[in-house]
């Protein structure tokens, strides 16, 4: 049987994966020894249970730049310390090969604590040895929407361009392979592979030669080498092109417990909506996800308000609530939040117009600010490729460490009150701005909601709603769902609102006004739900289209209670009447109403409304509607 060593990379204590093949290695041990106390139990655990990357010829002190490659460099330069294996490979402390040959897949096997975990990975050293002997190498392959596109959505274009330039200068024979690989969807990620010794040494000369030249040509003091994954992928692709025999193994990604810090600005007018936003994150959380919510506020927030929010910790044991008092105007809170939270390295800054569509841990973990000071929504259509990158709106992921290191808040003070917070951030962060990848967020208001073709089998309301469920975050911006009640995505907010404890007043000046809005539109929503169900071609469409709006019933002030209850009764009667009508009407004969996206649609002229109606329902129904409007019939 061939001798195989698979390095398992650790940077902190976790479940120990260790046997005759799996070889744990502590990354950045040189840094840890300098920054951690000798009696720190975390450091002691790492020292007692595994080898380090800091002996012999090593680059351990550059781990924050090189990441897992410090393990590979150490293995390259100290190969005999591993007992000179025939094959060597790399895994991560929570990313492991699953030895099912030929699968392009990512598993989620959570039971790392089990002694049978290697068996769950289908690990058999003898079988693995035979499989490796029958090929030239093994690797993991994953799928993304364009390798180059995927990189640009998360990282700096100039780093990738320089890396490719160096590759072509130093290894011109790889040029064609590099160009082809970067345009593909299938590639190697996480630097996970198993190479025989000779190929491993060839790979190390290739990648460390390029990275060393990269270090000479640019400042790497605040960089992490995300380029390494693409360089590894190019190397592997070139081996495939040359006809090397290879095997593909899927990987298992074990989700770790993660606490997500999220800051919210609160004031008297947004308490209920903030509660809804927080509830959405808590309700969508996976096992192992917890939150610390930092609520930053001015003098208008009372102790009673705080106690209501603190009650969330009684309902959900996965959250903590902390309050931060500020003297600034609310819009400037993002500028100072990093200074107010000195122990937080990275945080999400949301507002009440944001809800979670599913667990936020992936968004928090993979929304990259390692390359930037801050990431957010772009102004206009600029992307990470654009030279002049500017932020818009007010939701961000902030690299709090870098904000403090570069003294952003103190530099911002002279501009506070004279410039908008977005302008200040754009000025002070300059080329340190990144943007949310398109798969992270759905923005309401980016389409003319009143102009969506309800009958279309392409992009109708149901399809827009379904696509929103694929993204972890839904942001309403200026298209607040409590104003545009029938907006394409508003039902998601209303469903969250219905599930909230409702400790705060509904976010309108007059609750009765909001109830009336719902009454006026309920009949239309029922029609629209039936249309969407019939025309969308997806059973999910009906559920997506109809919000649980009866939640408003318990938010009414005592002064308005009588009127509001009457309004609700009117609404319920209208719903009942529509249901009775629909019982004896075939779907093709039902006459849908047209107010689609009422807040916007209501501002159109009669001619504009006729155009929308014509596009949505056709000529016959448009003529009928115009006659009804003109002659009241």
PASE-605923 format. One line per field, with one value per residue (C-alpha): residue number from 1; chain; x, y, z. Coordinates in nm, 3 decimals. Layout:
% residues N
nr	c(NUM ...)
kette	c(A ...)
px	c(X ...)
py	c(Y ...)
pz	c(Z ...)
***
This chain:
% residues 633
nr	c(1 2 3 4 5 6 7 8 9 10 11 12 13 14 15 16 17 18 19 20 21 22 23 24 25 26 27 28 29 30 31 32 33 34 35 36 37 38 39 40 41 42 43 44 45 46 47 48 49 50 51 52 53 54 55 56 57 58 59 60 61 62 63 64 65 66 67 68 69 70 71 72 73 74 75 76 77 78 79 80 81 82 83 84 85 86 87 88 89 90 91 92 93 94 95 96 97 98 99 100 101 102 103 104 105 106 107 108 109 110 111 112 113 114 115 116 117 118 119 120 121 122 123 124 125 126 127 128 129 130 131 132 133 134 135 136 137 138 139 140 141 142 143 144 145 146 147 148 149 150 151 152 153 154 155 156 157 158 159 160 161 162 163 164 165 166 167 168 169 170 171 172 173 174 175 176 177 178 179 180 181 182 183 184 185 186 187 188 189 190 191 192 193 194 195 196 197 198 199 200 201 202 203 204 205 206 207 208 209 210 211 212 213 214 215 216 217 218 219 220 221 222 223 224 225 226 227 228 229 230 231 232 233 234 235 236 237 238 239 240 241 242 243 244 245 246 247 248 249 250 251 252 253 254 255 256 257 258 259 260 261 262 263 264 265 266 267 268 269 270 271 272 273 274 275 276 277 278 279 280 281 282 283 284 285 286 287 288 289 290 291 292 293 294 295 296 297 298 299 300 301 302 303 304 305 306 307 308 309 310 311 312 313 314 315 316 317 318 319 320 321 322 323 324 325 326 327 328 329 330 331 332 333 334 335 336 337 338 339 340 341 342 343 344 345 346 347 348 349 350 351 352 353 354 355 356 357 358 359 360 361 362 363 364 365 366 367 368 369 370 371 372 373 374 375 376 377 378 379 380 381 382 383 384 385 386 387 388 389 390 391 392 393 394 395 396 397 398 399 400 401 402 403 404 405 406 407 408 409 410 411 412 413 414 415 416 417 418 419 420 421 422 423 424 425 426 427 428 429 430 431 432 433 434 435 436 437 438 439 440 441 442 443 444 445 446 447 448 449 450 451 452 453 454 455 456 457 458 459 460 461 462 463 464 465 466 467 468 469 470 471 472 473 474 475 476 477 478 479 480 481 482 483 484 485 486 487 488 489 490 491 492 493 494 495 496 497 498 499 500 501 502 503 504 505 506 507 508 509 510 511 512 513 514 515 516 517 518 519 520 521 522 523 524 525 526 527 528 529 530 531 532 533 534 535 536 537 538 539 540 541 542 543 544 545 546 547 548 549 550 551 552 553 554 555 556 557 558 559 560 561 562 563 564 565 566 567 568 569 570 571 572 573 574 575 576 577 578 579 580 581 582 583 584 585 586 587 588 589 590 591 592 593 594 595 596 597 598 599 600 601 602 603 604 605 606 607 608 609 610 611 612 613 614 615 616 617 618 619 620 621 622 623 624 625 626 627 628 629 630 631 632 633)
kette	c(A A A A A A A A A A A A A A A A A A A A A A A A A A A A A A A A A A A A A A A A A A A A A A A A A A A A A A A A A A A A A A A A A A A A A A A A A A A A A A A A A A A A A A A A A A A A A A A A A A A A A A A A A A A A A A A A A A A A A A A A A A A A A A A A A A A A A A A A A A A A A A A A A A A A A A A A A A A A A A A A A A A A A A A A A A A A A A A A A A A A A A A A A A A A A A A A A A A A A A A A A A A A A A A A A A A A A A A A A A A A A A A A A A A A A A A A A A A A A A A A A A A A A A A A A A A A A A A A A A A A A A A A A A A A A A A A A A A A A A A A A A A A A A A A A A A A A A A A A A A A A A A A A A A A A A A A A A A A A A A A A A A A A A A A A A A A A A A A A A A A A A A A A A A A A A A A A A A A A A A A A A A A A A A A A A A A A A A A A A A A A A A A A A A A A A A A A A A A A A A A A A A A A A A A A A A A A A A A A A A A A A A A A A A A A A A A A A A A A A A A A A A A A A A A A A A A A A A A A A A A A A A A A A A A A A A A A A A A A A A A A A A A A A A A A A A A A A A A A A A A A A A A A A A A A A A A A A A A A A A A A A A A A A A A A A A A A A A A A A A A A A A A A A A A A A A A A A A A A A A A A A A A A A A A A A A A A A A A A A A A A A A A A A A A A A A A A A A A A A A A A A A A A A A A A A A A A A A A A A A A A A A A A A A A A A A A A)
px	c(0.000 0.127 0.205 -0.048 -0.056 -0.352 -0.279 -0.582 -0.543 -0.636 -0.607 -0.815 -0.933 -1.207 -1.295 -0.966 -0.947 -0.637 -0.522 -0.243 -0.348 -0.522 -0.242 -0.355 -0.131 -0.151 -0.143 0.019 0.177 0.453 0.187 -0.008 0.300 0.358 -0.001 -0.135 -0.025 0.177 -0.087 -0.379 -0.581 -0.652 -0.284 -0.204 -0.460 -0.310 0.046 -0.045 -0.246 -0.066 0.246 0.297 0.394 0.672 0.968 1.255 1.215 0.870 0.646 0.428 0.448 0.277 -0.023 -0.270 -0.172 -0.098 -0.380 -0.363 -0.065 0.168 0.097 0.184 0.503 0.612 0.539 0.736 1.043 1.021 0.890 1.103 0.931 0.615 0.808 0.847 0.496 0.420 0.112 0.026 -0.291 -0.473 -0.801 -0.940 -1.062 -1.422 -1.378 -1.290 -1.280 -1.565 -1.409 -1.691 -1.514 -1.653 -1.897 -1.895 -2.082 -2.063 -2.201 -2.311 -2.234 -2.248 -2.148 -1.779 -1.789 -1.867 -1.583 -1.734 -1.685 -1.404 -1.644 -1.905 -1.643 -1.615 -1.250 -1.061 -0.680 -0.624 -0.893 -0.769 -0.416 -0.536 -0.743 -0.449 -0.216 -0.457 -0.437 -0.196 -0.372 -0.705 -0.886 -1.215 -1.415 -1.697 -1.938 -1.993 -2.137 -1.808 -1.477 -1.358 -1.700 -1.720 -1.381 -1.469 -1.794 -1.598 -1.241 -1.016 -0.979 -0.630 -0.499 -0.628 -0.500 -0.153 -0.150 -0.247 0.012 0.286 0.174 0.201 0.540 0.688 0.503 0.396 0.306 0.015 -0.129 -0.392 -0.498 -0.532 -0.756 -0.976 -0.999 -1.106 -1.402 -1.530 -1.792 -1.622 -1.301 -1.095 -1.169 -1.035 -0.689 -0.796 -0.610 -0.401 -0.074 0.211 0.539 0.689 0.376 0.344 0.695 0.622 0.302 0.483 0.752 0.475 0.249 0.505 0.717 0.423 0.319 0.674 0.691 0.346 0.483 0.771 0.544 0.270 0.196 0.058 0.026 -0.355 -0.405 -0.513 -0.412 -0.755 -0.575 -0.413 -0.733 -0.747 -0.376 -0.418 -0.717 -0.516 -0.235 -0.482 -0.661 -0.327 -0.256 -0.597 -0.526 -0.202 -0.394 -0.309 -0.543 -0.731 -1.006 -1.262 -1.378 -1.659 -1.609 -1.801 -1.847 -1.926 -2.112 -1.961 -2.131 -2.119 -2.228 -2.325 -2.300 -2.568 -2.611 -2.944 -3.026 -3.349 -3.580 -3.939 -4.070 -3.898 -3.922 -4.183 -4.016 -3.680 -3.846 -3.975 -3.628 -3.469 -3.742 -3.684 -3.315 -3.395 -3.669 -3.451 -3.141 -2.992 -2.872 -2.545 -2.623 -2.664 -2.675 -2.569 -2.788 -2.642 -2.921 -2.777 -3.009 -3.060 -3.242 -3.592 -3.555 -3.687 -3.605 -3.945 -3.852 -3.530 -3.711 -3.940 -3.641 -3.472 -3.776 -3.650 -3.374 -3.646 -3.814 -3.491 -3.190 -2.973 -2.965 -2.824 -2.933 -2.702 -2.786 -2.552 -2.643 -2.520 -2.512 -2.500 -2.785 -2.901 -2.772 -2.413 -2.421 -2.224 -1.927 -1.888 -2.015 -1.669 -1.529 -1.820 -1.758 -1.378 -1.379 -1.588 -1.379 -1.653 -2.020 -2.338 -2.511 -2.880 -3.187 -3.558 -3.617 -3.418 -3.541 -3.365 -3.498 -3.290 -2.999 -2.755 -2.441 -2.333 -2.391 -2.186 -1.910 -1.864 -1.955 -1.594 -1.452 -1.104 -1.007 -1.198 -1.297 -1.667 -1.906 -2.256 -2.495 -2.348 -2.447 -2.604 -2.459 -2.095 -1.935 -1.614 -1.455 -1.533 -1.250 -1.480 -1.673 -1.936 -2.184 -2.552 -2.822 -2.743 -2.687 -2.330 -2.086 -1.807 -1.447 -1.442 -1.075 -0.971 -1.205 -1.025 -0.680 -0.728 -0.909 -1.212 -1.436 -1.197 -1.126 -1.502 -1.577 -1.503 -1.754 -2.039 -2.330 -2.190 -2.191 -2.413 -2.277 -2.250 -2.039 -1.815 -1.765 -1.698 -1.442 -1.258 -1.269 -1.184 -1.068 -1.144 -1.512 -1.663 -2.016 -2.254 -2.249 -2.573 -2.660 -2.667 -2.948 -3.280 -3.365 -3.730 -3.807 -3.556 -3.844 -4.161 -4.384 -4.707 -4.581 -4.517 -4.706 -4.917 -5.008 -4.653 -4.492 -4.152 -4.091 -4.427 -4.481 -4.461 -4.125 -3.981 -4.101 -3.959 -3.618 -3.616 -3.625 -3.288 -3.108 -3.042 -3.135 -3.435 -3.394 -3.687 -3.499 -3.749 -4.016 -4.139 -4.385 -4.605 -4.657 -4.657 -4.860 -4.902 -4.546 -4.397 -4.202 -4.418 -4.587 -4.257 -4.241 -4.607 -4.558 -4.265 -4.476 -4.752 -4.502 -4.357 -4.448 -4.595 -4.464 -4.440 -4.686 -4.727 -4.494 -4.752 -4.885 -5.243 -5.296 -5.645 -5.492 -5.281 -5.581 -5.781 -5.503 -5.528 -5.907 -5.900 -5.654 -5.763 -6.009 -5.741 -5.488 -5.726 -5.775 -5.403 -5.324 -5.553 -5.402 -5.047 -5.129 -5.274 -5.015 -4.687 -4.652 -4.526 -4.723 -4.517 -4.659 -4.989 -4.816 -4.577 -4.851 -5.082 -4.958 -5.089 -5.222 -5.457 -5.160 -5.257 -5.558 -5.360 -5.155 -5.436 -5.428 -5.725 -5.829 -5.855 -5.977 -6.345 -6.283 -6.009 -6.218 -6.494 -6.244 -6.119 -6.476 -6.526 -6.210 -6.314 -6.657 -6.493 -6.270 -6.570 -6.765 -6.478 -6.447 -6.819 -6.797 -6.501 -6.679 -6.903 -6.664 -6.420 -6.059 -6.061 -6.369 -6.239 -6.191 -5.873 -5.831 -5.529 -5.371 -5.031 -4.780 -5.037 -4.802 -4.643 -4.942 -5.162 -4.936 -4.985 -5.217 -5.526 -5.335 -5.043 -5.275 -5.440 -5.097 -5.024 -5.366 -5.322 -4.983 -5.106 -5.458 -5.502 -5.717 -6.064 -6.033 -5.859 -6.151 -6.394 -6.192 -6.179 -6.555 -6.608 -6.383 -6.547 -6.911 -6.917 -7.047)
py	c(0.000 0.345 0.598 0.887 1.206 1.442 1.764 1.887 2.263 2.419 2.776 2.727 2.434 2.219 1.852 1.670 1.464 1.248 0.901 0.741 0.942 1.252 1.473 1.788 2.094 2.427 2.720 3.047 2.900 3.162 3.435 3.249 3.212 3.588 3.698 3.437 3.381 3.061 2.928 3.001 2.674 2.724 2.751 2.458 2.238 2.323 2.259 1.927 1.777 1.857 1.965 2.332 2.520 2.714 2.473 2.446 2.650 2.807 3.110 3.071 3.444 3.518 3.296 3.586 3.644 3.291 3.119 2.736 2.759 2.798 2.430 2.333 2.542 2.376 2.030 2.115 2.234 1.977 1.673 1.428 1.544 1.381 1.054 1.111 1.001 0.875 1.100 1.425 1.627 1.904 1.934 2.193 2.151 2.168 2.074 1.711 1.480 1.232 0.936 0.872 0.871 1.081 1.310 1.687 1.763 1.922 1.717 1.837 1.561 1.734 1.451 1.532 1.440 1.079 0.828 0.691 1.018 0.878 0.599 0.861 1.006 0.659 0.654 0.328 0.370 0.053 0.136 0.496 0.372 0.152 0.432 0.673 0.415 0.387 0.758 1.051 1.267 1.333 1.658 1.821 1.997 2.243 2.445 2.822 3.067 3.144 3.114 3.461 3.614 3.448 3.589 3.942 3.935 3.884 4.009 4.266 4.250 4.403 4.112 3.851 4.044 4.072 3.702 3.604 3.842 3.686 3.337 3.414 3.579 3.298 2.999 3.094 2.730 2.777 3.084 2.908 2.685 2.990 3.177 2.872 2.781 3.128 3.123 2.783 2.698 2.384 2.428 2.338 2.532 2.535 2.422 2.063 1.789 1.473 1.468 1.217 1.356 1.453 1.638 1.807 1.951 2.070 2.239 2.408 2.549 2.681 2.847 2.973 3.111 3.320 3.431 3.531 3.752 3.890 3.986 4.174 4.378 4.488 4.568 4.255 4.395 4.380 4.113 3.753 3.533 3.439 3.423 3.097 2.895 3.009 2.941 2.591 2.539 2.646 2.405 2.117 2.210 2.207 1.856 1.746 1.903 1.709 1.386 1.306 1.051 1.188 1.106 1.350 1.338 1.548 1.731 1.758 2.105 2.093 2.403 2.547 2.735 3.102 3.418 3.694 4.057 4.277 4.649 4.826 5.197 5.241 5.535 5.585 5.539 5.213 4.998 4.757 4.719 4.656 4.393 4.226 4.233 4.076 3.812 3.717 3.645 3.446 3.240 3.152 3.058 2.711 2.504 2.653 3.010 3.274 3.653 3.957 4.251 4.595 4.853 5.203 5.490 5.849 6.008 5.920 5.553 5.481 5.212 5.060 5.031 4.855 4.610 4.511 4.428 4.242 4.014 3.863 3.692 3.512 3.389 3.295 3.155 3.219 3.596 3.872 4.236 4.528 4.899 5.176 5.538 5.791 6.169 6.159 6.179 5.829 5.840 5.878 5.572 5.351 5.588 5.536 5.182 5.022 5.250 5.166 4.792 4.759 4.378 4.315 4.246 4.226 4.315 4.349 4.687 4.648 4.866 4.802 4.761 4.437 4.085 3.749 3.499 3.214 3.156 3.450 3.258 3.200 3.568 3.676 3.422 3.465 3.830 3.934 4.241 4.093 4.288 4.603 4.835 4.800 4.623 4.733 4.816 4.998 5.338 5.292 4.996 5.001 4.670 4.552 4.592 4.965 5.203 5.451 5.238 5.417 5.300 5.379 5.323 5.224 4.850 4.726 4.461 4.650 4.542 4.695 4.606 4.812 5.098 5.129 5.070 5.349 5.578 5.622 5.769 6.046 6.128 6.148 6.392 6.714 6.607 6.503 6.743 6.875 6.562 6.255 5.939 5.770 6.056 6.044 5.669 5.699 5.973 5.805 5.446 5.535 5.212 5.007 4.960 4.627 4.529 4.253 3.967 3.941 3.607 3.760 4.013 4.091 4.461 4.560 4.847 4.751 4.663 4.860 4.639 4.773 4.683 4.312 4.082 3.870 3.622 3.575 3.237 3.408 3.679 3.720 3.815 3.458 3.403 3.722 3.607 3.260 3.398 3.613 3.295 3.192 3.489 3.527 3.898 4.098 4.476 4.712 5.041 5.316 5.062 5.002 4.712 4.894 5.166 4.957 4.677 4.491 4.527 4.216 4.123 4.288 3.961 3.834 4.126 4.088 3.718 3.803 4.074 3.823 3.599 3.879 3.929 4.271 4.460 4.786 5.000 4.945 5.186 5.436 5.756 5.631 5.259 5.290 5.421 5.110 4.887 5.070 5.015 4.644 4.643 4.821 4.572 4.242 4.156 4.229 4.012 3.716 3.755 3.798 3.489 3.279 3.420 3.362 3.006 2.931 3.109 3.082 2.710 2.657 2.538 2.769 3.073 3.081 3.068 3.342 3.571 3.590 3.760 3.692 4.044 3.981 4.049 4.417 4.338 4.344 4.656 4.907 5.182 5.189 5.528 5.377 5.032 5.071 5.217 4.971 4.669 4.796 4.827 4.475 4.347 4.519 4.354 4.010 4.050 4.145 3.838 3.617 3.765 3.702 3.343 3.284 3.436 3.218 2.897 2.912 3.074 2.884 3.009 3.129 3.346 3.521 3.895 4.004 4.358 4.554 4.747 4.579 4.751 5.003 5.270 5.318 5.231 5.483 5.770 5.690 5.886 5.718 5.666 5.511 5.279 5.178 5.085 4.867 4.706 4.642 4.480 4.268 4.162 4.227 4.454 4.322 4.366 4.703 4.843 4.711 4.876 5.212 5.207 5.126 5.416 5.664 5.567 5.401 5.069)
pz	c(0.000 -0.094 0.178 0.170 0.376 0.360 0.548 0.745 0.802 1.138 1.262 1.578 1.792 1.644 1.611 1.558 1.237 1.272 1.165 0.963 0.653 0.787 0.925 1.109 1.077 1.261 1.018 1.118 1.429 1.422 1.448 1.718 1.938 1.921 1.978 2.219 2.577 2.635 2.875 2.642 2.626 2.256 2.173 2.400 2.222 1.882 2.004 2.168 1.882 1.558 1.376 1.290 0.974 1.153 1.156 0.909 0.591 0.627 0.558 0.868 0.947 0.614 0.686 0.683 0.321 0.201 0.396 0.367 0.132 0.430 0.501 0.144 0.150 0.475 0.331 0.014 0.204 0.485 0.301 0.498 0.822 0.683 0.637 0.261 0.146 -0.204 -0.224 -0.052 -0.048 0.135 0.323 0.565 0.921 0.799 0.433 0.372 0.073 0.042 -0.132 -0.379 -0.711 -0.997 -0.811 -0.868 -0.548 -0.204 0.086 0.428 0.678 1.017 1.253 1.291 1.658 1.572 1.579 1.259 1.070 0.845 0.748 0.659 0.425 0.270 0.377 0.325 0.304 0.102 -0.153 -0.174 -0.241 -0.526 -0.677 -0.669 -0.824 -1.119 -1.204 -1.210 -0.949 -0.775 -0.704 -0.618 -0.890 -0.824 -1.037 -1.044 -1.293 -1.467 -1.278 -1.380 -1.319 -0.978 -0.879 -0.991 -0.794 -0.471 -0.515 -0.679 -1.055 -1.043 -0.833 -1.076 -1.376 -1.225 -1.133 -1.489 -1.633 -1.418 -1.507 -1.877 -1.832 -1.623 -1.769 -2.124 -2.193 -1.949 -2.126 -2.337 -2.048 -1.821 -2.066 -2.124 -1.756 -1.639 -1.881 -1.762 -1.500 -1.364 -1.166 -0.863 -0.546 -0.190 -0.315 -0.251 -0.440 -0.397 -0.597 -0.619 -0.485 -0.822 -0.938 -0.598 -0.624 -0.978 -0.854 -0.563 -0.793 -1.018 -0.763 -0.512 -0.795 -0.920 -0.570 -0.478 -0.788 -0.700 -0.356 -0.518 -0.745 -0.508 -0.145 0.020 0.373 0.359 0.095 0.112 -0.180 -0.313 -0.647 -0.533 -0.589 -0.952 -1.006 -0.861 -1.087 -1.393 -1.300 -1.265 -1.589 -1.774 -1.642 -1.771 -2.110 -2.130 -2.094 -1.735 -1.580 -1.282 -1.037 -0.897 -0.536 -0.388 -0.059 0.264 0.407 0.778 0.893 1.208 1.486 1.397 1.575 1.334 1.452 1.294 1.368 1.318 1.349 1.546 1.608 1.719 1.364 1.271 1.585 1.452 1.111 1.282 1.496 1.177 1.021 1.330 1.352 0.988 1.062 1.376 1.211 0.913 1.116 1.076 1.368 1.488 1.375 1.644 1.645 1.840 1.743 1.813 1.816 1.777 1.869 1.973 2.267 2.144 2.244 2.594 2.847 2.772 2.405 2.502 2.728 2.441 2.222 2.507 2.526 2.199 2.398 2.594 2.277 2.099 2.281 1.975 2.009 2.225 2.218 2.295 2.276 2.165 2.230 1.973 1.948 1.567 1.319 1.233 0.877 1.007 1.235 0.988 1.022 1.396 1.452 1.420 1.692 1.920 1.877 1.922 1.950 1.639 1.329 1.069 1.093 0.893 0.898 0.807 0.841 0.891 0.516 0.506 0.572 0.567 0.313 0.455 0.693 0.690 0.783 0.421 0.340 0.641 0.585 0.209 0.149 0.111 0.283 0.323 0.010 0.108 0.390 0.312 0.075 -0.015 -0.297 -0.598 -0.724 -1.069 -1.260 -1.150 -1.050 -0.887 -1.230 -1.239 -1.158 -0.984 -0.733 -0.526 -0.265 -0.257 0.004 0.358 0.407 0.428 0.540 0.718 0.774 1.122 1.173 0.873 0.960 1.293 1.149 0.894 1.138 0.913 1.182 1.288 0.925 0.867 1.150 0.953 0.686 0.914 0.867 0.538 0.322 0.296 0.464 0.123 -0.010 0.298 0.265 -0.108 -0.038 0.250 0.128 -0.234 -0.403 -0.091 -0.182 -0.286 -0.383 -0.284 -0.534 -0.731 -0.571 -0.222 -0.247 -0.413 -0.439 -0.455 -0.689 -0.957 -1.191 -1.266 -1.063 -1.211 -1.560 -1.503 -1.742 -1.509 -1.784 -1.913 -1.854 -1.858 -1.596 -1.424 -1.061 -0.943 -1.111 -0.959 -0.619 -0.665 -0.764 -0.449 -0.240 -0.389 -0.228 0.145 0.167 0.043 0.055 -0.003 -0.028 -0.104 -0.196 0.160 0.176 0.427 0.164 -0.154 0.003 -0.324 -0.450 -0.608 -0.294 -0.027 0.070 0.211 0.454 0.550 0.621 0.851 1.013 1.081 1.263 1.478 1.847 1.757 2.059 1.866 1.672 1.302 1.109 0.986 1.139 1.111 1.163 1.018 0.695 0.661 0.734 0.468 0.216 0.278 0.258 -0.078 -0.221 -0.070 -0.347 -0.602 -0.419 -0.429 -0.802 -0.854 -0.651 -0.867 -1.187 -1.065 -0.965 -1.307 -1.519 -1.326 -1.369 -1.015 -0.712 -0.493 -0.670 -0.481 -0.144 -0.250 -0.377 -0.077 0.241 0.591 0.630 0.923 1.153 1.151 1.363 1.689 1.618 1.644 1.908 2.145 2.003 1.658 1.756 1.670 1.325 1.246 1.346 1.118 0.835 0.895 0.888 0.551 0.422 0.545 0.385 0.053 0.070 0.144 -0.149 -0.389 -0.269 -0.330 -0.678 -0.767 -0.671 -0.978 -1.226 -1.444 -1.419 -1.780 -1.711 -1.400 -1.442 -1.263 -1.138 -1.257 -0.973 -0.981 -0.759 -0.644 -0.508 -0.850 -1.065 -0.887 -1.003 -1.372 -1.602 -1.746 -2.072 -1.881 -1.692 -2.020 -2.161 -1.860 -1.885 -2.257 -2.206 -1.918 -2.018 -2.389 -2.610 -2.524 -2.149 -2.194 -2.397 -2.135 -1.855 -2.038 -2.092 -1.725 -1.628 -1.866 -1.828 -1.488 -1.621)
***
